Amino acid sequence: MKQPGLALLAAACLTLTACDAQKAGQTEPDAAQSLASPDIVANDLTDGSIGPIGYDFDASVLSRAEVDVPLPPDFDEPTYATKFIPTELLDNIGTAGCSYGDSPDDSECTAEEEVGLALALLDRPYADYVADASLRELGGKPRHSASVAGREGFGLTWTNGATTVDFTYLPAGERTLVVIDRTEDGTTAGREALAQVRDSLDFSALE
């Protein structure tokens, strides 16, 4: 099985003002290949949305990017997502090795490989993923119940050495939101701010 984040180059574009205008679940081939922090006052929470789902994030700690991420079960097809990356880790982008620094082939670190939290809004309804037999386990680990911001769904966990990626599938009207949380053992940069993004997810527009 291919490892998530090792085969794709991130299409990073920060200071987004219209994430909800993008067509989620599709790649963005013309996205800029640059990375920079939003011009925002420190400690202010910036709001945004992906489709009808709102969120807040601390732009003094996190940078927001557009990326293409692979999803289970095969990690073959890139999917458009909004990702939040701890700003202190941005210097790793474009260098050999992300925050964990142990890439076996010294491949260039991309935004999708770095620690962070990504949101992907898929076109298919949540029931389709619940019924998908190929999503009943990942790497031998069975799927489990999971919730984000009071929204109930299911989760899959992928691990490889120090890397852990949690995929949480949540119902979002006629679509599905996937929350992708990538962590590395020993890397704590931005963890509180990333958790705050998760907790801030607002599904009220779907009610």
C-alpha atoms as one frame of an Amber mdcrd trajectory, in Angstrom:
protein
   0.000   0.000   0.000   1.349   3.412  -0.897   2.161   5.752   1.947   0.135
   8.968   2.091   2.097  12.079   1.288   5.159  10.450  -0.278   4.115  10.479
  -3.915   2.453  13.871  -4.341   3.805  17.429  -4.435   1.646  19.849  -2.483
  -0.002  22.675  -4.355   0.357  25.325  -1.687  -1.385  28.690  -1.785  -1.750
  30.682   1.414  -3.769  33.710   2.449  -6.877  32.072   1.076 -10.021  34.171
   1.079 -12.444  31.832  -0.639 -11.808  28.219   0.276 -15.541  27.655   0.027
 -15.463  28.707  -3.626 -13.126  25.866  -4.540 -14.576  22.601  -5.790 -13.711
  20.195  -2.999 -12.718  16.650  -3.789 -10.809  17.655  -6.930  -7.214  18.576
  -7.598  -6.141  22.146  -8.283  -3.452  21.804 -10.997  -2.831  25.540 -11.372
  -2.429  26.362  -7.694   0.646  28.404  -6.810   3.727  26.561  -5.613   4.532
  29.079  -2.858   3.998  29.172   0.878   3.626  32.247   3.064   1.827  33.234
   6.252  -1.402  35.242   6.124  -0.989  38.957   6.863  -2.997  39.022  10.053
  -2.702  40.536  13.514  -1.138  38.109  16.001  -3.549  36.285  18.309  -6.610
  37.110  16.205  -8.706  34.166  15.057  -9.366  34.168  11.342 -12.552  32.584
  10.095 -13.012  30.680   6.865 -15.007  27.873   5.357 -14.772  24.827   3.162
 -18.084  24.565   1.370 -20.813  25.279   3.948 -18.623  24.223   6.886 -17.056
  27.047   8.854 -13.872  27.103  10.934 -11.579  29.474  12.847  -7.794  29.359
  13.089  -5.015  31.281  14.801  -3.025  32.883  11.974  -0.256  33.859  14.384
   0.521  30.155  14.872  -0.786  28.385  11.758  -0.502  28.959   8.027  -3.262
  27.884   5.661  -2.536  26.159   2.346  -4.309  24.464  -0.530  -2.930  20.968
  -1.011  -3.702  17.748  -2.829  -3.866  14.856  -0.359  -4.237  11.109  -0.972
  -7.007   9.277   0.864  -7.605   5.664   1.902  -7.797   2.939   0.965  -5.228
   3.095  -1.857  -3.855   6.636  -1.581  -3.814   6.781  -5.375  -6.046   9.739
  -6.206  -5.160  13.245  -5.002  -8.015  15.142  -3.371  -8.195  18.901  -2.871
  -7.961  19.974   0.770  -7.344  22.998   2.958  -4.439  22.350   5.322  -3.244
  24.176   8.423   0.489  23.895   9.105   2.378  25.231  12.141   4.167  28.327
  10.857   7.371  27.426  12.672   7.639  24.319  10.455   7.335  26.184   7.144
  11.100  26.355   6.711  11.042  22.593   6.197   9.004  22.939   2.997  11.232
  22.416  -0.020  14.079  20.912   1.998  15.142  17.289   2.324  13.004  15.893
   5.127  10.002  17.220   7.046   9.810  17.828  10.783  10.667  14.227  11.568
  13.804  14.490   9.402  14.114  10.784   8.613  12.852  10.495   5.044  14.496
   7.303   3.754  15.227   8.761   0.336  15.818  12.382   1.386  12.881  13.408
  -0.765  11.805  17.040  -0.754   9.403  17.936   2.033   6.039  19.162   0.802
   3.149  20.861   2.575   1.117  17.657   2.457   3.872  15.691   4.203   4.411
  18.148   7.031   2.626  17.991  10.365  -0.786  19.636  10.238  -4.550  19.354
   9.949  -6.307  19.120   6.561  -9.979  19.358   5.599 -11.319  17.687   2.461
 -14.961  17.971   1.362 -15.903  14.984  -0.798 -18.752  14.838  -3.278 -20.170
  11.466  -2.202 -22.550  11.174   0.783 -21.320   9.819   4.091 -23.440   6.645
   3.771 -21.382   5.608   0.739 -18.197   5.580   2.797 -19.844   3.766   5.685
 -20.917   1.029   3.269 -17.542   0.867   1.480 -15.953  -2.454   2.452 -12.499
  -1.146   1.536 -12.774   1.398   4.372 -13.518  -1.089   7.120  -9.846  -1.237
   8.042  -6.557   0.438   7.187  -3.215  -1.276   7.532  -4.836  -4.047   9.543
  -6.437  -1.620  11.990 -10.262  -1.665  12.034 -12.146   1.580  11.650 -13.534
   3.072  14.825 -16.176   5.510  15.963 -14.966   9.099  15.992 -16.373  12.575
  16.480 -15.213  16.104  15.741 -16.891  19.226  17.126 -19.853  17.087  18.233
 -20.274  15.515  14.784 -20.315  11.708  14.864 -18.528   9.701  12.201 -15.850
   7.056  11.828 -12.073   7.094  11.845  -9.169   5.258  10.253  -5.590   5.438
  11.499  -2.437   4.946   9.416   0.987   4.682  11.043   4.514   4.373   9.714
   7.332   4.723  12.182   6.988   8.067  13.939   4.215   9.218  11.597   0.528
   8.882  12.455  -2.281  10.051  10.174  -5.863   9.993  11.464  -8.652  10.193
   8.880 -12.066  11.104  10.307 -15.097  10.844   7.986 -18.076  13.005   8.956
 -21.520  13.519   7.385 -21.883  16.922   5.712 -25.335  17.098   4.176 -25.177
  15.287   0.847 -21.389  15.269   1.046 -18.654  14.033   3.389 -16.013  15.972
   5.283 -12.717  14.204   5.946 -10.519  15.622   8.706  -6.901  14.526   8.229
  -4.647  14.960  11.247  -0.957  14.236  10.615   1.354  14.045  13.624   4.954
  13.046  14.308   6.321  11.629  17.544   8.315  14.321  19.293   6.831  17.205
  17.290   4.436  19.361  19.292   4.521  22.548  17.210   1.069  24.087  16.871
  -0.782  21.196  18.496  -3.098  23.397  20.581  -3.867  25.636  17.617  -4.564
  22.626  15.391  -6.895  21.172  18.024  -8.668  24.537  18.137  -9.353  24.328
  14.382 -10.903  20.894  14.860 -13.056  22.094  17.717 -14.202  25.171  15.780
 -15.747  23.280  12.851 -19.265  24.626  12.380 -21.846  22.477  10.584 -24.831
  24.703  11.438 -25.348  25.824   7.830 -26.212  22.216   6.990 -28.997  21.963
   9.549
